[in-house]
Amino acid sequence: MTTQVKQTNPFLKKLSDFAQAAASQRYFRAMRDGFVSSVPFLVLAGLMILINNVIISPDGGWIAGFVNHGTLATWQELGNKIINGSLNCYSLLIAIMIAYSLGTSRKAESPIFCSAVAVGTIFTLMPLVNAVVPNGAEKAVEVGGILPFSLLGTSGIFVAIFASMLSTELFVWLSKNDKLKIKLTGTVPPAVAQSFNALTAIIITLVAAGFVSFGIHQLTNLEVHALINKVIQAPMVGLTTSLPGFIILCFFTNLLFALGIH
């Protein structure tokens, strides 16, 4: 009776080891958990987009011939509001989930503070003045005191990822320093004690984010979102608009998926 010994290809073994190491890396895991947790919001947004643009659209919708166009336009308002609460604030949702997952893996005392700090960091990085096109107008005007959905939605995902990870790392590192904790004496509710313990760490983290945003704007004359879009997002969009780039993107997407990194 002969025994056949299967020898593993050295290249495949190294590739498998790399895949396992990458999949277990805390930042990849935090992003994976964040995006997976956001699936319900994407499903809801997809359903609303389908209903608004295929079923009840006044211009060629399935029921456009049976219902008054004005009524259909009114119904679309409901779908648009739900889309605003899911897809159009997607980067904010992703930041909350990634920060919570990373804070949990970092053994943060209260991971919910990591999510709150990530949200504060994103708003700190937002431009103070934004260009908007008023209804009925053709040219954009600069308006202060507003946050456009274009920065809170899918266009702001890269900023959300970087902001949530960096702010969480800094906040957790600072919050573990006993010298920075404000300890209250006497009988104090746990929520109040945790709040004061994290007070200094939160202040330092958000002040650091403010300095980063201010410094980038002063040095480059660009806001953080515009800089990220110019350096990272725009080249990646250009990659998908050419045949060789699209083939390369599909190859690495399927390769990583086959290795369990998805």
Secondary structure, DSSP 8 states (H G I E B T S, - for coil): ---------HHHHHHHHHHHHHHHSHHHHHHHHHHHHTHHHHHHHHHHHHIIIIIS-TTT-TTTTTS-HHHHHHHHHHHHHHHHTTGGGHHHHHHHHHHHHHHHHTT-S-HHHHHHHHHHHHHHTS-SEEEE--TT-SS-EEEES---HHHHSGGGHHHHHHHHHHHHHHHHHHHT-GGG-----SS--HHHHHHHHHHHHHHHHHHHHHHHHHHHHHHHSS-HHHHHIIIIIHHHHHHTTSHHHHHHHHHHHHHHHHTT--
